[in-house]
Amino acid sequence: MTAPLATSTVGATLDALLRSDFAIERLTRAGMSAPEAVAKADRFASAAMALIAAGQPRDAAAVAVFVPGRIEVLGKHTDYCGGRSLVCTVERGMCFVAIPRFDNAIRFAAIDLNDTAVTALDPALQPAVGHWSNYPATVARRVARNFATATTGADIAMSSDLPPASGLSSSSAMIVGCFLVLARINGLSQNPTLQRNIKTREDLAGYLGCIENGESFRDFAGDRGVGTFGGSQDHTAILCSKPGKLSVYSFCPVSHERDVDLPTSLNFLIADTGIVAEKTGAALEKYNRVSLRARRLVGLWNESRAGSARCLREAVTATPQAAAELQELARRAAVDMDLVERLEQFLVESARLIPAAADAIARNELDALGPVVDESQHLAETQLQNQVQETIELQRLLRETGAVAASAFGAGFGGSVWGLFRESDVGAARERLKDHRTFITRPGCAAFEL
């Protein structure tokens, strides 16, 4: 069992973080490649220097946390339905450095945004929806409501090489990082209610997903989230991934099914369409519409069968005939909500495509992987309906350029596309995509405290 929260004494000082060897040693020990560890050490040093420039002493004890972004290899809008996802992290991410305060204020410096925000551990806090500060403020408000003893604020500086709003889950990474910092500073690992409800990192991922979507988690009462009706796939990948491996998880609750080694001859090429995948305004409405279709399907089942299914998986597995019966209910009810297509996409993606993809990777049967992923992409375009022309064209381009498999990922309506390339081909592919923002990565480590 993996402990959900760090419990050791503070192991860093601002001065130590200014010395690259301190961070490099800990990052490489966690499984990060040497070049990426050097790059992250520079970012930890920048965050430490920002706190020193704001008046903190160089020898101040600090909390330092690395939080990666993630790749949703497969699992398009399946997590909040209780389905499966195939995920890993990237080696890019956010570097948080924090110093405890003597009050409940939280002063957050986002170095790469050249912006700061002030919030507080306050149960009456009103986060500013539409601004990046909504994420740390939402965490602060929920922590204050769920943990009455959490009254110690922090000065936080964060430096990131994770492209924002590009489908790599920068928003959930912000949620995870802010919680880990505040939990560490407030000693939440010793809280009896947390110990009773959060025993593993998978439990913690489920809870952090509920912080983001506003739902209750076990004994922790729900609250206002950030405005999205999502699940905990991103938080699970960020907290539970393993270097060099892809992981299959199912959700509602979070459950680990299997890990598969990605052959060392393969690398992910991440290419950004340039279309911002931001969960605000009209984009938020589109994202939530996809989620609400799934909720409507669950409602149809429960209304017709006097059932109590909490998610789509529970509805379609209630009886051996449940999936077919729900398809018929969807056909009768569907007017303009595309319920039939939404149900089919979930059933095919979760029950057939993800197990098939994991099997193909585990057996190194790469010729079988491409068609499986292509089918997932096609379902996203035609039935999930969360793709834009730019993601569609970029996925085709990656395949034409030699990708073993390629897919858009994340919430949709913009963002990035991943392509899986043989190491001998990835350089040429990146050159062909020089008009796009790209980077190469292997599956990375989970979030951890230095």
Helices and strands as residue ranges (DSSP letters): E 12-13, H 14-18, H 20-29, H 34-53, E 61-74, G 79-81, E 84-100, E 105-110, G 111-113, E 115-120, H 134-146, E 154-160, H 170-185, G 188-190, H 192-197, H 201-213, H 233-240, E 245-250, E 255-261, E 266-272, H 281-305, H 312-316, H 322-333, H 339-348, I 349-353, H 354-362, H 366-379, I 380-384, H 389-400, E 405-408, E 416-422, H 423-432, E 437-441, E 448-449
